Amino acid sequence: MTTRFEFKLPDLAEGMVEGEIVAWLVAPGDEVKDEQPMVEVMTDKATVTISSPRPGKVLELGFEAGDIAPVGATLFVLAVAGEGAAEVALAAQQAPAAAQDLPAARPSTQPAEREQTEGVLAAAGGGGAVAARAVEPVPRGGGRALATPATRRFAREVGVDIGQVAGTGPAGRVTREDVEAFAKGGAGPAAQTPRATPAPQLAAVAQAPAYSQPHSAPAYSPPRSATAEEVEERVKIRGLRRAIYETMSRSKATASHFTYVEEIDCTNLVAARERLKAAAEARGLRLNYLPFIAKAVLLALRQYPKMNASVDDAAGEMVMKRYFHLGIAAATEAGLTVPVVRHADQLTLIELGLKVGELADKARAGKLSPPESKGSTFTITSLGKTGGLFATPIINHPEVAILGIHKMEPRAVVRGGQIVARQMMNISLSFDHRVIDGHEGADFTQRIKHYLEDPELMLLEMV
């Protein structure tokens, strides 16, 4: 005898109210085994693989890839072996086993936090208060409000129906400020202004082939016919790219960016790395320059605590962080993500390098847990050898500053009245000008320069 078992989306991260269905790993009609991966769900920038809590046959999938699923909504339905409703209830209570990546998301070193998560999972799977509320898919477009999960949560907290709020953000996105204005003004702008259309899908126009000899004049070709076909491809913005889309839009719409660029003479830094390479390799680390740069930033943050802060726009407050969670931007096939080294100031140079490497590997594999992908207090971003001369990095909202690292190369510079070759590198720092003045940003940058140009000075202040 078989019974119907509904698996509901659990709360996979603190404060989670919904998640994006990134990809289904099964289809209706498939026979699945116990703990077989079923679906990938994204919360903020962490992708979690949810597995089947027991063997059975897939009857239904509650959402399509790209949909937004609220916590407590039915993700999938299985036909499972059992006898009556009691068996179904038992299966629902075993739902915590279905979140394959939860051990990583809630490390075993924090048992109380993990027990709390498992309790939420059991409630979400078992038809309790969470499962009992009316839920429905929230697809992008289709007349629904375009907003981030945080904005939706804020709207619920202040009692505003976000579907009635006119968005003023990019592509008609509803921002926190729109919700606040609506809450203060009653009917507000939504009664007077028609809702903006949903964000258009990303269009990539087919490019013409490059000339084989770019520096010579191209051969003459006759004009194209007016009836020639113009090819376009539409690519849906989803998964990590959607998270980047929303984060960058929020940062540019909120923070008032200004960028300060400085050049660093890294000749002494190169020499220090060469001296330490063998010792680092003996401890399993292929030493590069990033741990040195991270240490210089951490020391500078202690002396300029305003840079290690975030802005609470709703409260009009600057939140000064007395801990140091360093975000290290990493490029992946899916897009840019920011693994977080928690309490980075407590790590040695070797430990810091090993941790950054570990998180970078997990980011490229799409296996970062929620604590490893959120909560940074300051971010470093680098393009390595392709870093160019300088750039204007976008602040990782709600932080107030970000450091961009650029390529290091020999350049001719003047030292002691002589032209000599030195290893030079530019750094670019962007600041939120609402709370960071120009001279403060410049002084902070000069402190980082101070440590990088004479790295042995860091030994005097490391603890």
TORKOL-4160 file (C-alpha; in steps of 0.2 Angstrom, whole numbers, padded with zeros to 4 digits, m for minus):
463
<pt num="1" X="0000" Y="0000" Z="0000"/>
<pt num="2" X="0006" Y="0017" Z="m0004"/>
<pt num="3" X="0002" Y="0034" Z="0003"/>
<pt num="4" X="0005" Y="0052" Z="m0002"/>
<pt num="5" X="0019" Y="0061" Z="0006"/>
<pt num="6" X="0021" Y="0080" Z="0004"/>
<pt num="7" X="0038" Y="0088" Z="0008"/>
<pt num="8" X="0037" Y="0106" Z="0012"/>
<pt num="9" X="0051" Y="0119" Z="0011"/>
<pt num="10" X="0060" Y="0121" Z="0028"/>
<pt num="11" X="0068" Y="0136" Z="0035"/>
<pt num="12" X="0086" Y="0133" Z="0029"/>
<pt num="13" X="0094" Y="0149" Z="0036"/>
<pt num="14" X="0090" Y="0162" Z="0049"/>
<pt num="15" X="0076" Y="0173" Z="0044"/>
<pt num="16" X="0073" Y="0164" Z="0028"/>
<pt num="17" X="0055" Y="0167" Z="0021"/>
<pt num="18" X="0057" Y="0161" Z="0004"/>
<pt num="19" X="0070" Y="0152" Z="m0008"/>
<pt num="20" X="0073" Y="0151" Z="m0027"/>
<pt num="21" X="0071" Y="0135" Z="m0035"/>
<pt num="22" X="0088" Y="0134" Z="m0044"/>
<pt num="23" X="0086" Y="0117" Z="m0052"/>
<pt num="24" X="0077" Y="0100" Z="m0051"/>
<pt num="25" X="0087" Y="0084" Z="m0050"/>
<pt num="26" X="0072" Y="0073" Z="m0053"/>
<pt num="27" X="0056" Y="0073" Z="m0063"/>
<pt num="28" X="0038" Y="0066" Z="m0060"/>
<pt num="29" X="0038" Y="0048" Z="m0062"/>
<pt num="30" X="0055" Y="0045" Z="m0056"/>
<pt num="31" X="0059" Y="0032" Z="m0042"/>
<pt num="32" X="0070" Y="0040" Z="m0029"/>
<pt num="33" X="0080" Y="0032" Z="m0015"/>
<pt num="34" X="0082" Y="0038" Z="0003"/>
<pt num="35" X="0093" Y="0054" Z="0004"/>
<pt num="36" X="0093" Y="0055" Z="m0015"/>
<pt num="37" X="0096" Y="0073" Z="m0020"/>
<pt num="38" X="0080" Y="0081" Z="m0026"/>
<pt num="39" X="0081" Y="0100" Z="m0029"/>
<pt num="40" X="0093" Y="0114" Z="m0027"/>
<pt num="41" X="0086" Y="0129" Z="m0018"/>
<pt num="42" X="0095" Y="0146" Z="m0016"/>
<pt num="43" X="0094" Y="0157" Z="0000"/>
<pt num="44" X="0102" Y="0174" Z="m0002"/>
<pt num="45" X="0119" Y="0167" Z="m0010"/>
<pt num="46" X="0119" Y="0150" Z="m0003"/>
<pt num="47" X="0113" Y="0135" Z="m0013"/>
<pt num="48" X="0107" Y="0121" Z="m0003"/>
<pt num="49" X="0103" Y="0103" Z="m0010"/>
<pt num="50" X="0088" Y="0096" Z="m0003"/>
<pt num="51" X="0087" Y="0077" Z="m0003"/>
<pt num="52" X="0072" Y="0065" Z="m0001"/>
<pt num="53" X="0068" Y="0060" Z="0017"/>
<pt num="54" X="0063" Y="0042" Z="0011"/>
<pt num="55" X="0062" Y="0031" Z="m0005"/>
<pt num="56" X="0047" Y="0033" Z="m0016"/>
<pt num="57" X="0040" Y="0038" Z="m0033"/>
<pt num="58" X="0039" Y="0057" Z="m0038"/>
<pt num="59" X="0021" Y="0062" Z="m0040"/>
<pt num="60" X="0022" Y="0081" Z="m0042"/>
<pt num="61" X="0034" Y="0095" Z="m0042"/>
<pt num="62" X="0027" Y="0110" Z="m0033"/>
<pt num="63" X="0037" Y="0123" Z="m0043"/>
<pt num="64" X="0047" Y="0126" Z="m0059"/>
<pt num="65" X="0065" Y="0131" Z="m0059"/>
<pt num="66" X="0066" Y="0150" Z="m0057"/>
<pt num="67" X="0051" Y="0151" Z="m0046"/>
<pt num="68" X="0051" Y="0158" Z="m0028"/>
<pt num="69" X="0044" Y="0146" Z="m0015"/>
<pt num="70" X="0039" Y="0152" Z="0002"/>
<pt num="71" X="0044" Y="0143" Z="0017"/>
<pt num="72" X="0031" Y="0130" Z="0021"/>
<pt num="73" X="0025" Y="0128" Z="0003"/>
<pt num="74" X="0025" Y="0110" Z="m0004"/>
<pt num="75" X="0041" Y="0107" Z="m0014"/>
<pt num="76" X="0037" Y="0089" Z="m0020"/>
<pt num="77" X="0025" Y="0075" Z="m0017"/>
<pt num="78" X="0030" Y="0057" Z="m0016"/>
<pt num="79" X="0021" Y="0040" Z="m0016"/>
<pt num="80" X="0028" Y="0031" Z="m0002"/>
<pt num="81" X="0026" Y="0014" Z="0005"/>
<pt num="82" X="0015" Y="0014" Z="0021"/>
<pt num="83" X="m0001" Y="0011" Z="0030"/>
<pt num="84" X="m0013" Y="0026" Z="0032"/>
<pt num="85" X="m0012" Y="0044" Z="0038"/>
<pt num="86" X="m0001" Y="0039" Z="0053"/>
<pt num="87" X="0013" Y="0033" Z="0041"/>
<pt num="88" X="0012" Y="0050" Z="0032"/>
<pt num="89" X="0013" Y="0060" Z="0048"/>
<pt num="90" X="0029" Y="0050" Z="0053"/>
<pt num="91" X="0037" Y="0053" Z="0036"/>
<pt num="92" X="0033" Y="0072" Z="0038"/>
<pt num="93" X="0041" Y="0072" Z="0055"/>
<pt num="94" X="0057" Y="0065" Z="0048"/>
<pt num="95" X="0059" Y="0079" Z="0036"/>
<pt num="96" X="0075" Y="0086" Z="0044"/>
<pt num="97" X="0085" Y="0072" Z="0035"/>
<pt num="98" X="0080" Y="0079" Z="0019"/>
<pt num="99" X="0091" Y="0094" Z="0020"/>
<pt num="100" X="0107" Y="0087" Z="0013"/>
<pt num="101" X="0118" Y="0102" Z="0016"/>
<pt num="102" X="0111" Y="0107" Z="0033"/>
<pt num="103" X="0126" Y="0099" Z="0043"/>
<pt num="104" X="0137" Y="0112" Z="0034"/>
<pt num="105" X="0125" Y="0126" Z="0036"/>
<pt num="106" X="0124" Y="0123" Z="0055"/>
<pt num="107" X="0141" Y="0116" Z="0060"/>
<pt num="108" X="0142" Y="0103" Z="0074"/>
<pt num="109" X="0152" Y="0115" Z="0084"/>
<pt num="110" X="0135" Y="0124" Z="0088"/>
<pt num="111" X="0123" Y="0110" Z="0094"/>
<pt num="112" X="0110" Y="0122" Z="0101"/>
<pt num="113" X="0108" Y="0131" Z="0084"/>
<pt num="114" X="0107" Y="0115" Z="0075"/>
<pt num="115" X="0094" Y="0108" Z="0086"/>
<pt num="116" X="0084" Y="0124" Z="0083"/>
<pt num="117" X="0085" Y="0122" Z="0065"/>
<pt num="118" X="0080" Y="0104" Z="0065"/>
<pt num="119" X="0065" Y="0109" Z="0075"/>
<pt num="120" X="0059" Y="0121" Z="0062"/>
<pt num="121" X="0062" Y="0108" Z="0048"/>
<pt num="122" X="0051" Y="0096" Z="0058"/>
<pt num="123" X="0037" Y="0109" Z="0059"/>
<pt num="124" X="0038" Y="0114" Z="0041"/>
<pt num="125" X="0037" Y="0096" Z="0035"/>
<pt num="126" X="0024" Y="0090" Z="0048"/>
<pt num="127" X="0008" Y="0100" Z="0044"/>
<pt num="128" X="0010" Y="0111" Z="0059"/>
<pt num="129" X="0008" Y="0130" Z="0060"/>
<pt num="130" X="0020" Y="0134" Z="0046"/>
<pt num="131" X="0013" Y="0121" Z="0035"/>
<pt num="132" X="m0005" Y="0126" Z="0038"/>
<pt num="133" X="m0004" Y="0143" Z="0031"/>
<pt num="134" X="m0010" Y="0147" Z="0013"/>
<pt num="135" X="0005" Y="0147" Z="0002"/>
<pt num="136" X="0007" Y="0149" Z="m0017"/>
<pt num="137" X="0021" Y="0151" Z="m0029"/>
<pt num="138" X="0028" Y="0168" Z="m0031"/>
<pt num="139" X="0035" Y="0168" Z="m0049"/>
<pt num="140" X="0044" Y="0183" Z="m0056"/>
<pt num="141" X="0033" Y="0194" Z="m0067"/>
<pt num="142" X="0014" Y="0190" Z="m0069"/>
<pt num="143" X="0009" Y="0206" Z="m0060"/>
<pt num="144" X="0017" Y="0201" Z="m0043"/>
<pt num="145" X="0028" Y="0214" Z="m0035"/>
<pt num="146" X="0047" Y="0213" Z="m0040"/>
<pt num="147" X="0056" Y="0214" Z="m0023"/>
<pt num="148" X="0070" Y="0206" Z="m0013"/>
<pt num="149" X="0066" Y="0194" Z="0001"/>
<pt num="150" X="0072" Y="0207" Z="0014"/>
<pt num="151" X="0060" Y="0220" Z="0007"/>
<pt num="152" X="0045" Y="0207" Z="0007"/>
<pt num="153" X="0049" Y="0203" Z="0025"/>
<pt num="154" X="0050" Y="0222" Z="0030"/>
<pt num="155" X="0033" Y="0224" Z="0021"/>
<pt num="156" X="0025" Y="0210" Z="0031"/>
<pt num="157" X="0033" Y="0217" Z="0047"/>
<pt num="158" X="0025" Y="0235" Z="0045"/>
<pt num="159" X="0008" Y="0228" Z="0038"/>
<pt num="160" X="0010" Y="0233" Z="0020"/>
<pt num="161" X="0003" Y="0223" Z="0006"/>
<pt num="162" X="0018" Y="0224" Z="m0006"/>
<pt num="163" X="0007" Y="0220" Z="m0021"/>
<pt num="164" X="0000" Y="0237" Z="m0019"/>
<pt num="165" X="0016" Y="0247" Z="m0018"/>
<pt num="166" X="0023" Y="0255" Z="m0034"/>
<pt num="167" X="0041" Y="0251" Z="m0036"/>
<pt num="168" X="0054" Y="0265" Z="m0040"/>
<pt num="169" X="0069" Y="0254" Z="m0041"/>
<pt num="170" X="0077" Y="0247" Z="m0057"/>
<pt num="171" X="0065" Y="0238" Z="m0068"/>
<pt num="172" X="0051" Y="0243" Z="m0056"/>
<pt num="173" X="0058" Y="0234" Z="m0041"/>
<pt num="174" X="0050" Y="0239" Z="m0025"/>
<pt num="175" X="0063" Y="0245" Z="m0013"/>
<pt num="176" X="0062" Y="0247" Z="0006"/>
<pt num="177" X="0060" Y="0266" Z="0004"/>
<pt num="178" X="0045" Y="0262" Z="m0007"/>
<pt num="179" X="0037" Y="0252" Z="0007"/>
<pt num="180" X="0041" Y="0265" Z="0020"/>
<pt num="181" X="0033" Y="0279" Z="0009"/>
<pt num="182" X="0018" Y="0268" Z="0006"/>
<pt num="183" X="0016" Y="0264" Z="0025"/>
<pt num="184" X="0017" Y="0283" Z="0029"/>
<pt num="185" X="0005" Y="0289" Z="0016"/>
<pt num="186" X="m0009" Y="0276" Z="0016"/>
<pt num="187" X="m0014" Y="0273" Z="m0002"/>
<pt num="188" X="0002" Y="0281" Z="m0007"/>
<pt num="189" X="0009" Y="0281" Z="m0025"/>
<pt num="190" X="0002" Y="0264" Z="m0029"/>
<pt num="191" X="m0016" Y="0272" Z="m0030"/>
<pt num="192" X="m0009" Y="0285" Z="m0042"/>
<pt num="193" X="0004" Y="0277" Z="m0052"/>
<pt num="194" X="0002" Y="0261" Z="m0062"/>
<pt num="195" X="0014" Y="0247" Z="m0057"/>
<pt num="196" X="0029" Y="0246" Z="m0067"/>
<pt num="197" X="0031" Y="0231" Z="m0079"/>
<pt num="198" X="0042" Y="0217" Z="m0072"/>
<pt num="199" X="0061" Y="0216" Z="m0076"/>
<pt num="200" X="0064" Y="0211" Z="m0094"/>
<pt num="201" X="0074" Y="0195" Z="m0097"/>
<pt num="202" X="0092" Y="0198" Z="m0101"/>
<pt num="203" X="0095" Y="0199" Z="m0120"/>
<pt num="204" X="0111" Y="0194" Z="m0127"/>
<pt num="205" X="0113" Y="0200" Z="m0146"/>
<pt num="206" X="0123" Y="0189" Z="m0157"/>
<pt num="207" X="0140" Y="0196" Z="m0161"/>
<pt num="208" X="0147" Y="0197" Z="m0178"/>
<pt num="209" X="0164" Y="0187" Z="m0180"/>
<pt num="210" X="0180" Y="0197" Z="m0177"/>
<pt num="211" X="0191" Y="0202" Z="m0191"/>
<pt num="212" X="0206" Y="0190" Z="m0192"/>
<pt num="213" X="0217" Y="0206" Z="m0194"/>
<pt num="214" X="0211" Y="0219" Z="m0182"/>
<pt num="215" X="0224" Y="0232" Z="m0186"/>
<pt num="216" X="0221" Y="0232" Z="m0204"/>
<pt num="217" X="0207" Y="0240" Z="m0214"/>
<pt num="218" X="0193" Y="0227" Z="m0216"/>
<pt num="219" X="0189" Y="0221" Z="m0234"/>
<pt num="220" X="0173" Y="0229" Z="m0242"/>
<pt num="221" X="0157" Y="0220" Z="m0240"/>
<pt num="222" X="0141" Y="0225" Z="m0248"/>
<pt num="223" X="0127" Y="0232" Z="m0237"/>
<pt num="224" X="0116" Y="0220" Z="m0228"/>
<pt num="225" X="0099" Y="0216" Z="m0235"/>
<pt num="226" X="0085" Y="0225" Z="m0226"/>
<pt num="227" X="0076" Y="0209" Z="m0224"/>
<pt num="228" X="0091" Y="0200" Z="m0215"/>
<pt num="229" X="0086" Y="0191" Z="m0199"/>
<pt num="230" X="0092" Y="0199" Z="m0183"/>
<pt num="231" X="0095" Y="0185" Z="m0170"/>
<pt num="232" X="0093" Y="0187" Z="m0152"/>
<pt num="233" X="0094" Y="0175" Z="m0137"/>
<pt num="234" X="0085" Y="0178" Z="m0121"/>
<pt num="235" X="0093" Y="0171" Z="m0105"/>
<pt num="236" X="0082" Y="0171" Z="m0089"/>
<pt num="237" X="0091" Y="0179" Z="m0074"/>
<pt num="238" X="0090" Y="0166" Z="m0060"/>
<pt num="239" X="0100" Y="0158" Z="m0047"/>
<pt num="240" X="0116" Y="0166" Z="m0041"/>
<pt num="241" X="0115" Y="0179" Z="m0056"/>
<pt num="242" X="0098" Y="0184" Z="m0049"/>
<pt num="243" X="0106" Y="0187" Z="m0032"/>
<pt num="244" X="0120" Y="0197" Z="m0039"/>
<pt num="245" X="0107" Y="0207" Z="m0049"/>
<pt num="246" X="0097" Y="0212" Z="m0034"/>
<pt num="247" X="0112" Y="0215" Z="m0022"/>
<pt num="248" X="0121" Y="0226" Z="m0035"/>
<pt num="249" X="0105" Y="0236" Z="m0038"/>
<pt num="250" X="0102" Y="0238" Z="m0020"/>
<pt num="251" X="0120" Y="0244" Z="m0017"/>
<pt num="252" X="0120" Y="0257" Z="m0031"/>
<pt num="253" X="0102" Y="0263" Z="m0026"/>
<pt num="254" X="0107" Y="0265" Z="m0008"/>
<pt num="255" X="0125" Y="0270" Z="m0005"/>
<pt num="256" X="0133" Y="0286" Z="m0012"/>
<pt num="257" X="0149" Y="0278" Z="m0019"/>
<pt num="258" X="0166" Y="0287" Z="m0020"/>
<pt num="259" X="0182" Y="0279" Z="m0025"/>
<pt num="260" X="0200" Y="0282" Z="m0020"/>
<pt num="261" X="0214" Y="0275" Z="m0029"/>
<pt num="262" X="0232" Y="0273" Z="m0023"/>
<pt num="263" X="0248" Y="0264" Z="m0030"/>
<pt num="264" X="0258" Y="0252" Z="m0019"/>
<pt num="265" X="0276" Y="0248" Z="m0020"/>
<pt num="266" X="0276" Y="0229" Z="m0017"/>
<pt num="267" X="0294" Y="0226" Z="m0019"/>
<pt num="268" X="0296" Y="0222" Z="0000"/>
<pt num="269" X="0280" Y="0212" Z="0000"/>
<pt num="270" X="0287" Y="0201" Z="m0015"/>
<pt num="271" X="0303" Y="0198" Z="m0005"/>
<pt num="272" X="0293" Y="0193" Z="0011"/>
<pt num="273" X="0283" Y="0181" Z="0001"/>
<pt num="274" X="0298" Y="0173" Z="m0006"/>
<pt num="275" X="0306" Y="0171" Z="0011"/>
<pt num="276" X="0290" Y="0162" Z="0018"/>
<pt num="277" X="0285" Y="0152" Z="0003"/>
<pt num="278" X="0295" Y="0136" Z="0008"/>
<pt num="279" X="0288" Y="0137" Z="0026"/>
<pt num="280" X="0270" Y="0139" Z="0020"/>
<pt num="281" X="0271" Y="0125" Z="0008"/>
<pt num="282" X="0278" Y="0113" Z="0022"/>
<pt num="283" X="0261" Y="0117" Z="0031"/>
<pt num="284" X="0251" Y="0114" Z="0016"/>
<pt num="285" X="0248" Y="0132" Z="0009"/>
<pt num="286" X="0254" Y="0138" Z="m0008"/>
<pt num="287" X="0257" Y="0156" Z="m0002"/>
<pt num="288" X="0251" Y="0170" Z="m0012"/>
<pt num="289" X="0249" Y="0189" Z="m0008"/>
<pt num="290" X="0230" Y="0188" Z="m0003"/>
<pt num="291" X="0234" Y="0183" Z="0015"/>
<pt num="292" X="0246" Y="0198" Z="0017"/>
<pt num="293" X="0233" Y="0210" Z="0010"/>
<pt num="294" X="0220" Y="0203" Z="0021"/>
<pt num="295" X="0231" Y="0205" Z="0036"/>
<pt num="296" X="0235" Y="0223" Z="0031"/>
<pt num="297" X="0216" Y="0227" Z="0030"/>
<pt num="298" X="0212" Y="0219" Z="0046"/>
<pt num="299" X="0225" Y="0229" Z="0055"/>
<pt num="300" X="0219" Y="0245" Z="0047"/>
<pt num="301" X="0201" Y="0241" Z="0051"/>
<pt num="302" X="0206" Y="0240" Z="0070"/>
<pt num="303" X="0212" Y="0258" Z="0068"/>
<pt num="304" X="0198" Y="0264" Z="0058"/>
<pt num="305" X="0183" Y="0256" Z="0065"/>
<pt num="306" X="0170" Y="0266" Z="0055"/>
<pt num="307" X="0176" Y="0256" Z="0040"/>
<pt num="308" X="0171" Y="0239" Z="0048"/>
<pt num="309" X="0152" Y="0244" Z="0049"/>
<pt num="310" X="0135" Y="0243" Z="0041"/>
<pt num="311" X="0121" Y="0256" Z="0039"/>
<pt num="312" X="0104" Y="0252" Z="0045"/>
<pt num="313" X="0094" Y="0263" Z="0034"/>
<pt num="314" X="0077" Y="0261" Z="0042"/>
<pt num="315" X="0084" Y="0266" Z="0059"/>
<pt num="316" X="0096" Y="0279" Z="0052"/>
<pt num="317" X="0110" Y="0271" Z="0062"/>
<pt num="318" X="0128" Y="0266" Z="0058"/>
<pt num="319" X="0131" Y="0249" Z="0066"/>
<pt num="320" X="0149" Y="0248" Z="0071"/>
<pt num="321" X="0155" Y="0230" Z="0071"/>
<pt num="322" X="0167" Y="0224" Z="0085"/>
<pt num="323" X="0171" Y="0208" Z="0076"/>
<pt num="324" X="0179" Y="0205" Z="0059"/>
<pt num="325" X="0171" Y="0194" Z="0046"/>
<pt num="326" X="0181" Y="0197" Z="0030"/>
<pt num="327" X="0172" Y="0194" Z="0013"/>
<pt num="328" X="0183" Y="0188" Z="m0001"/>
<pt num="329" X="0175" Y="0189" Z="m0018"/>
<pt num="330" X="0177" Y="0174" Z="m0029"/>
<pt num="331" X="0173" Y="0171" Z="m0047"/>
<pt num="332" X="0163" Y="0156" Z="m0051"/>
<pt num="333" X="0155" Y="0149" Z="m0067"/>
<pt num="334" X="0138" Y="0154" Z="m0060"/>
<pt num="335" X="0144" Y="0172" Z="m0056"/>
<pt num="336" X="0153" Y="0182" Z="m0042"/>
<pt num="337" X="0150" Y="0176" Z="m0024"/>
<pt num="338" X="0158" Y="0182" Z="m0008"/>
<pt num="339" X="0163" Y="0168" Z="0004"/>
<pt num="340" X="0165" Y="0175" Z="0022"/>
<pt num="341" X="0180" Y="0171" Z="0033"/>
<pt num="342" X="0172" Y="0173" Z="0050"/>
<pt num="343" X="0183" Y="0181" Z="0064"/>
<pt num="344" X="0197" Y="0183" Z="0052"/>
<pt num="345" X="0207" Y="0193" Z="0064"/>
<pt num="346" X="0210" Y="0178" Z="0075"/>
<pt num="347" X="0219" Y="0168" Z="0061"/>
<pt num="348" X="0237" Y="0167" Z="0058"/>
<pt num="349" X="0244" Y="0171" Z="0040"/>
<pt num="350" X="0244" Y="0152" Z="0036"/>
<pt num="351" X="0227" Y="0149" Z="0044"/>
<pt num="352" X="0220" Y="0164" Z="0034"/>
<pt num="353" X="0227" Y="0157" Z="0018"/>
<pt num="354" X="0221" Y="0140" Z="0020"/>
<pt num="355" X="0203" Y="0146" Z="0025"/>
<pt num="356" X="0202" Y="0157" Z="0010"/>
<pt num="357" X="0207" Y="0143" Z="m0002"/>
<pt num="358" X="0195" Y="0131" Z="0007"/>
<pt num="359" X="0180" Y="0143" Z="0004"/>
<pt num="360" X="0185" Y="0147" Z="m0013"/>
<pt num="361" X="0184" Y="0129" Z="m0018"/>
<pt num="362" X="0167" Y="0127" Z="m0010"/>
<pt num="363" X="0161" Y="0143" Z="m0019"/>
<pt num="364" X="0166" Y="0136" Z="m0036"/>
<pt num="365" X="0157" Y="0120" Z="m0032"/>
<pt num="366" X="0142" Y="0129" Z="m0026"/>
<pt num="367" X="0143" Y="0121" Z="m0009"/>
<pt num="368" X="0144" Y="0136" Z="0003"/>
<pt num="369" X="0133" Y="0135" Z="0018"/>
<pt num="370" X="0123" Y="0151" Z="0023"/>
<pt num="371" X="0135" Y="0156" Z="0037"/>
<pt num="372" X="0149" Y="0155" Z="0024"/>
<pt num="373" X="0141" Y="0166" Z="0012"/>
<pt num="374" X="0133" Y="0180" Z="0022"/>
<pt num="375" X="0137" Y="0192" Z="0037"/>
<pt num="376" X="0154" Y="0200" Z="0030"/>
<pt num="377" X="0159" Y="0216" Z="0038"/>
<pt num="378" X="0172" Y="0221" Z="0025"/>
<pt num="379" X="0175" Y="0214" Z="0007"/>
<pt num="380" X="0190" Y="0212" Z="m0004"/>
<pt num="381" X="0188" Y="0209" Z="m0022"/>
<pt num="382" X="0202" Y="0205" Z="m0035"/>
<pt num="383" X="0203" Y="0200" Z="m0053"/>
<pt num="384" X="0221" Y="0194" Z="m0051"/>
<pt num="385" X="0232" Y="0195" Z="m0066"/>
<pt num="386" X="0218" Y="0203" Z="m0076"/>
<pt num="387" X="0214" Y="0216" Z="m0063"/>
<pt num="388" X="0219" Y="0231" Z="m0074"/>
<pt num="389" X="0226" Y="0247" Z="m0067"/>
<pt num="390" X="0211" Y="0252" Z="m0057"/>
<pt num="391" X="0192" Y="0250" Z="m0055"/>
<pt num="392" X="0177" Y="0257" Z="m0045"/>
<pt num="393" X="0171" Y="0242" Z="m0035"/>
<pt num="394" X="0153" Y="0242" Z="m0029"/>
<pt num="395" X="0151" Y="0241" Z="m0010"/>
<pt num="396" X="0144" Y="0224" Z="m0004"/>
<pt num="397" X="0128" Y="0231" Z="0004"/>
<pt num="398" X="0125" Y="0235" Z="0018"/>
<pt num="399" X="0144" Y="0237" Z="0022"/>
<pt num="400" X="0152" Y="0254" Z="0020"/>
<pt num="401" X="0168" Y="0251" Z="0011"/>
<pt num="402" X="0176" Y="0238" Z="m0001"/>
<pt num="403" X="0194" Y="0235" Z="m0007"/>
<pt num="404" X="0198" Y="0231" Z="m0025"/>
<pt num="405" X="0216" Y="0224" Z="m0029"/>
<pt num="406" X="0224" Y="0226" Z="m0046"/>
<pt num="407" X="0238" Y="0218" Z="m0055"/>
<pt num="408" X="0256" Y="0218" Z="m0049"/>
<pt num="409" X="0269" Y="0222" Z="m0062"/>
<pt num="410" X="0287" Y="0230" Z="m0063"/>
<pt num="411" X="0286" Y="0248" Z="m0067"/>
<pt num="412" X="0299" Y="0262" Z="m0069"/>
<pt num="413" X="0298" Y="0274" Z="m0054"/>
<pt num="414" X="0309" Y="0287" Z="m0046"/>
<pt num="415" X="0318" Y="0282" Z="m0030"/>
<pt num="416" X="0332" Y="0293" Z="m0023"/>
<pt num="417" X="0332" Y="0303" Z="m0039"/>
<pt num="418" X="0335" Y="0288" Z="m0049"/>
<pt num="419" X="0323" Y="0279" Z="m0061"/>
<pt num="420" X="0322" Y="0261" Z="m0055"/>
<pt num="421" X="0311" Y="0246" Z="m0058"/>
<pt num="422" X="0299" Y="0241" Z="m0044"/>
<pt num="423" X="0285" Y="0229" Z="m0041"/>
<pt num="424" X="0270" Y="0241" Z="m0042"/>
<pt num="425" X="0251" Y="0238" Z="m0039"/>
<pt num="426" X="0236" Y="0249" Z="m0038"/>
<pt num="427" X="0222" Y="0247" Z="m0025"/>
<pt num="428" X="0205" Y="0255" Z="m0027"/>
<pt num="429" X="0193" Y="0258" Z="m0012"/>
<pt num="430" X="0175" Y="0263" Z="m0013"/>
<pt num="431" X="0166" Y="0271" Z="0002"/>
<pt num="432" X="0149" Y="0275" Z="0006"/>
<pt num="433" X="0150" Y="0294" Z="0006"/>
<pt num="434" X="0134" Y="0296" Z="0017"/>
<pt num="435" X="0144" Y="0290" Z="0032"/>
<pt num="436" X="0163" Y="0290" Z="0027"/>
<pt num="437" X="0171" Y="0307" Z="0023"/>
<pt num="438" X="0184" Y="0309" Z="0009"/>
<pt num="439" X="0199" Y="0311" Z="0021"/>
<pt num="440" X="0194" Y="0296" Z="0031"/>
<pt num="441" X="0194" Y="0285" Z="0016"/>
<pt num="442" X="0210" Y="0292" Z="0011"/>
<pt num="443" X="0218" Y="0290" Z="0028"/>
<pt num="444" X="0212" Y="0272" Z="0029"/>
<pt num="445" X="0219" Y="0268" Z="0012"/>
<pt num="446" X="0236" Y="0275" Z="0017"/>
<pt num="447" X="0236" Y="0264" Z="0032"/>
<pt num="448" X="0234" Y="0249" Z="0021"/>
<pt num="449" X="0248" Y="0255" Z="0010"/>
<pt num="450" X="0259" Y="0258" Z="0025"/>
<pt num="451" X="0258" Y="0239" Z="0030"/>
<pt num="452" X="0259" Y="0232" Z="0012"/>
<pt num="453" X="0275" Y="0243" Z="0008"/>
<pt num="454" X="0284" Y="0237" Z="0024"/>
<pt num="455" X="0275" Y="0220" Z="0028"/>
<pt num="456" X="0287" Y="0217" Z="0043"/>
<pt num="457" X="0278" Y="0231" Z="0052"/>
<pt num="458" X="0263" Y="0220" Z="0053"/>
<pt num="459" X="0273" Y="0209" Z="0065"/>
<pt num="460" X="0273" Y="0223" Z="0078"/>
<pt num="461" X="0254" Y="0223" Z="0079"/>
<pt num="462" X="0248" Y="0206" Z="0075"/>
<pt num="463" X="0241" Y="0196" Z="0090"/>
